[in-house]
Amino acid sequence: MKNRRILIIYTGGTIGMVQDPETGSLSPFDFQNLIEAVPGLSSIGADIEAYCFEHLIDSSDMGPDGWIHIAQVIEKRYADFDGFVVLHGTDTMAYTASALSFMLENLDKPVILTGSQLPIGVLRSDGKDNLINALEMAAATDENGQALLREVAVVFGSRLFRGNRITKFSAESFSAFVSANFPPLAQSGVHIKWYCPAPAGHPADGKRLVAHTDLEVNVLIVKVHPGMSAGTLGLILNTPGLKGVVLATYGSGNAPTSPAFAQTLADAVKRGIAILNVTQCTEGAVEMGKYAASNPLKAAGVVSGYDMTTEAAVTKMMYVLGLRRPFEETRRLLSTPLRGEMTV
């Protein structure tokens, strides 16, 4: 069988650093010599090429411009490769994975993000295992030679997750990400166990990949907290140019019940600001109407984000607002599953 062709896209981040044996300083790794430097890659059975950002981006600086760059590289090289592995810093990896899942419409090939907690050139680095797992999973096929994975995903700590379902929960553990509301897609051990292989008749079959690059960046995440007043909320919601807000609420979607608080939200919705309700809890979902404390939000026109992560919610809002649809259509899309990002 012909080898699968995989493109590694190196954006920056810890995984791509090696330590100079003389100075001890860290510098970016030369991924053109990747196979020679990482034992085991040649046995994957894939032809690997690398693309490096001209200016590497620290994870803390990654945002819409970087997401657009990645999406454009994938779109331009889509016909040339069978899968893509994006090397990325961990701090904002969940945001980038979520954003790409929405931006890459009709995706029918694997796009896997990975990184590491320690540089790949350090003795105890988790980077080598994460990279090998990502490449092997990106190259995996079924008995018909079709890719087992056909979506944006993240490999970290031996598990493969849906990209728009993860949150970083640890700054130190090699298992740095959690997908509390959706099970792993695969687990690596002696063998790779696949739990969610690509279904037959994938909806993207035969459709051209479209990379959406018009993202609305005038959005905010507002975390409800005890003592937050309607006045403070109003100042935030009156930010010039604001188009959308992800409202992180308590429990199953609850917030202060004062009439002034709800009226402030309602006034913002009337001005055309989309407001999406997600829970502050790592696990669970928004169920507006379950408790009385969420009824005022529903009446104000706040839209339920169900069990979306905050990362998925804010990137979905950027994507949906970037479609420039009528306001009611925008609100409908925000509460509709588009890329498996929520369970309704």
C-alpha positions in Angstrom: 0.0 0.0 0.0 1.2 3.5 -0.9 2.5 5.5 2.1 0.3 8.2 3.4 1.6 11.7 3.0 1.5 13.8 6.2 2.4 17.5 6.5 3.7 18.8 9.8 2.9 22.4 10.4 5.1 23.9 13.1 3.7 27.1 14.6 5.9 27.4 17.6 5.6 26.2 21.2 7.6 24.1 23.6 7.6 20.9 21.6 9.8 22.4 18.9 12.7 23.4 21.1 16.0 21.7 21.6 18.8 22.5 24.1 22.1 23.6 22.8 24.7 21.3 24.4 27.2 24.1 24.8 25.1 27.0 26.0 22.1 25.2 27.5 19.8 27.6 25.8 16.7 26.5 23.9 16.2 27.2 20.2 13.7 26.0 17.5 14.3 22.5 16.2 15.1 21.9 12.5 12.1 19.9 11.4 13.5 19.3 8.0 15.8 16.7 9.7 12.9 15.3 11.8 13.0 11.6 10.8 16.7 11.4 11.6 16.3 13.1 14.9 13.3 11.2 16.3 13.8 7.4 16.2 10.7 5.5 15.2 9.2 7.9 12.8 10.5 6.0 9.8 8.5 2.9 10.8 5.2 4.7 10.8 4.9 4.1 7.0 4.2 7.7 6.1 6.0 10.2 3.9 6.5 13.2 6.1 7.2 16.8 5.1 7.4 19.9 7.3 6.2 23.5 7.0 7.4 26.0 9.6 5.9 29.4 10.3 8.4 32.1 9.2 7.9 33.8 12.5 7.2 31.2 15.3 4.4 32.1 17.6 4.4 31.6 21.4 1.2 29.9 22.5 0.2 32.9 24.5 0.3 35.1 21.3 -1.6 32.6 19.1 -5.0 34.0 17.9 -7.1 34.6 14.9 -4.2 35.6 12.6 -2.4 32.4 13.4 -5.5 30.3 13.0 -6.0 31.8 9.6 -2.4 31.1 8.6 -2.8 27.4 9.6 -6.1 27.1 7.8 -4.7 28.7 4.6 -1.7 26.3 4.6 -4.0 23.3 5.0 -6.3 24.6 2.2 -3.4 25.3 -0.1 -1.8 21.9 0.5 -5.0 19.9 1.0 -4.8 17.9 -2.3 -1.1 17.1 -1.8 -1.4 15.4 1.6 -3.5 12.7 3.3 -3.3 14.3 6.8 -1.9 17.2 8.8 -0.2 17.4 12.2 0.0 20.9 13.7 2.7 21.5 16.4 1.5 24.1 18.8 2.0 25.4 22.3 -0.3 24.1 25.0 -1.6 27.3 26.5 -4.0 28.1 23.7 -4.1 24.7 21.9 -7.8 24.2 22.9 -8.7 27.5 21.3 -6.8 26.8 18.1 -8.2 23.2 17.7 -11.8 24.6 18.3 -11.3 27.4 15.8 -9.9 25.2 13.1 -12.8 22.7 13.5 -15.2 25.5 12.6 -13.0 27.2 10.0 -12.3 24.0 8.0 -15.7 23.2 6.4 -16.1 19.9 4.6 -12.9 18.6 6.2 -12.4 14.9 5.2 -8.9 14.3 6.3 -7.2 14.2 9.8 -5.9 17.5 11.2 -4.2 16.7 14.6 -2.8 19.2 16.9 -0.1 18.2 19.5 2.5 19.7 21.6 4.4 19.0 24.8 5.0 20.1 28.4 8.8 19.7 27.9 10.9 20.6 24.8 11.4 17.7 22.4 15.2 18.0 23.0 15.0 17.4 26.7 15.6 13.9 28.0 12.2 13.4 29.7 10.2 15.2 27.1 6.7 14.0 26.4 7.0 15.6 22.9 8.4 12.5 21.1 5.6 10.3 22.2 3.0 12.9 21.4 4.5 13.5 17.9 4.8 9.8 17.1 1.2 9.2 18.2 -0.1 12.2 16.2 1.7 11.1 13.1 0.6 7.4 13.4 -3.0 8.4 14.0 -3.0 10.9 11.1 -1.8 8.1 8.9 -4.2 5.4 10.1 -6.7 4.0 7.6 -9.4 1.4 7.6 -9.6 -1.8 5.5 -10.7 0.3 2.5 -7.7 2.7 2.8 -9.9 5.5 4.1 -8.7 7.8 6.9 -9.9 6.6 10.3 -10.0 10.2 11.5 -11.7 12.9 9.5 -11.9 15.9 11.8 -9.8 18.3 13.9 -8.4 16.5 16.9 -5.8 16.8 19.6 -3.3 14.2 20.7 -1.9 14.5 24.2 -0.8 12.1 26.9 -1.6 9.0 24.8 -5.2 10.0 24.1 -6.8 11.4 21.0 -9.6 14.0 21.6 -12.1 15.8 19.5 -10.5 19.2 19.1 -13.5 21.4 20.0 -14.2 19.4 23.2 -11.0 19.9 25.2 -9.8 22.2 28.0 -6.3 22.5 29.4 -6.5 21.7 33.1 -2.9 21.2 34.2 0.2 23.2 33.7 2.4 20.3 34.8 0.9 16.9 34.0 1.8 15.1 30.8 -2.0 14.5 30.5 -2.6 18.2 30.4 -6.0 18.2 28.7 -9.5 16.9 29.6 -12.6 16.2 27.5 -15.2 16.0 30.3 -18.3 15.9 28.1 -17.1 13.8 25.2 -15.1 10.5 25.2 -11.7 10.1 23.6 -11.6 9.2 20.0 -8.6 6.8 20.5 -6.1 5.6 23.1 -2.5 4.6 22.4 -0.8 1.8 24.3 0.8 -1.3 23.0 -1.7 -0.8 20.2 -3.9 2.1 19.2 -7.5 1.5 20.2 -10.0 3.5 18.1 -13.3 4.2 19.8 -14.9 6.5 17.2 -13.7 5.6 13.6 -15.0 7.7 10.8 -18.5 6.6 9.8 -19.3 5.4 6.3 -20.8 8.1 4.1 -19.0 11.0 5.8 -21.0 14.2 5.1 -17.9 15.9 3.6 -17.4 13.1 1.0 -17.0 14.7 -2.4 -17.2 18.3 -1.2 -14.4 20.8 -1.6 -12.7 22.0 1.5 -13.5 25.6 2.4 -11.3 27.5 4.8 -13.4 30.3 6.4 -11.0 33.1 7.3 -13.4 36.0 8.1 -13.5 35.8 11.9 -15.2 38.4 14.0 -12.8 39.3 16.8 -14.9 41.7 18.7 -16.2 39.2 21.2 -15.6 38.8 24.9 -15.8 36.1 27.6 -17.6 37.4 30.7 -17.4 35.2 33.8 -20.3 35.8 36.2 -19.1 36.0 39.8 -20.6 36.9 43.2 -21.0 40.6 43.6 -21.1 41.4 39.9 -23.5 44.2 39.5 -25.8 45.1 36.6 -23.8 48.4 36.3 -20.5 46.5 35.8 -22.1 44.2 33.3 -23.5 47.1 31.5 -20.1 48.8 31.1 -18.8 45.6 29.6 -21.7 45.1 27.2 -21.4 48.7 26.0 -17.8 48.2 24.9 -17.6 50.0 21.5 -17.8 47.6 18.6 -18.8 44.6 20.7 -20.6 41.9 18.6 -20.8 38.9 20.9 -20.3 37.7 24.4 -19.7 34.2 25.9 -21.4 34.4 29.3 -19.8 31.9 31.7 -22.5 31.2 34.3 -22.9 29.0 37.4 -23.8 25.3 37.3 -26.4 24.5 34.7 -26.6 28.1 33.4 -27.6 30.3 36.4 -26.8 33.9 37.1 -27.9 36.7 39.5 -31.7 37.0 39.3 -32.0 40.7 39.9 -34.3 42.4 37.3 -31.6 44.9 36.5 -29.1 42.2 35.6 -31.5 40.5 33.3 -32.6 43.8 31.7 -29.0 44.7 31.0 -28.6 41.5 29.0 -31.9 42.0 27.2 -30.9 45.5 26.2 -27.6 44.2 24.8 -29.5 41.5 22.8 -31.9 44.2 21.4 -28.8 46.1 20.2 -27.7 43.1 18.2 -25.1 41.6 20.6 -25.2 37.8 20.5 -24.9 36.3 24.0 -24.1 32.6 24.5 -24.5 30.9 27.8 -21.9 28.3 28.9 -21.2 26.8 32.3 -18.2 27.6 34.4 -18.1 23.9 35.4 -15.6 21.6 33.6 -18.3 18.9 33.3 -22.0 19.3 32.6 -24.2 21.4 30.5 -26.3 24.6 30.5 -30.0 23.8 30.9 -31.8 27.1 30.8 -35.1 26.8 32.6 -34.1 23.9 34.8 -33.7 26.4 37.8 -35.4 29.7 38.3 -32.1 31.5 38.3 -31.7 30.8 34.6 -35.2 31.8 33.5 -34.3 35.6 33.3 -31.4 34.8 30.9 -33.7 32.8 28.6 -36.3 35.6 28.7 -33.6 38.2 27.9 -32.7 36.4 24.7 -29.5 34.7 25.9 -28.7 31.5 23.8 -27.8 28.2 25.4 -24.4 26.8 24.7 -25.4 23.4 26.2 -22.1 21.5 27.0 -19.7 23.5 24.9 -16.4 24.4 26.4 -15.6 28.1 26.8 -12.8 27.6 24.1 -15.3 26.2 21.6 -17.9 28.8 22.4 -15.7 31.8 21.8 -14.2 30.5 18.6 -17.6 29.3 17.3 -18.9 32.8 18.0 -16.0 34.3 16.0 -16.8 31.9 13.1 -20.5 32.3 13.1 -20.4 36.1 13.4 -17.9 36.1 10.6 -20.5 34.5 8.3 -22.4 37.8 8.5 -25.8 36.2 8.7 -29.0 38.0 9.9 -29.1 38.2 13.7 -31.7 35.5 14.3 -29.9 33.1 12.0 -26.7 33.8 13.9 -28.4 33.0 17.2 -29.8 29.8 15.7 -26.4 28.7 14.5 -24.8 29.4 17.9 -27.2 26.9 19.5 -27.0 24.3 16.8 -24.3 21.6 16.6 -22.0 22.4 13.6 -18.9 20.3 14.2 -19.7 18.0 17.0 -18.9 20.7 19.5 -22.0 20.2 21.7 -24.6 17.7 22.7 -28.1 18.9 22.4 
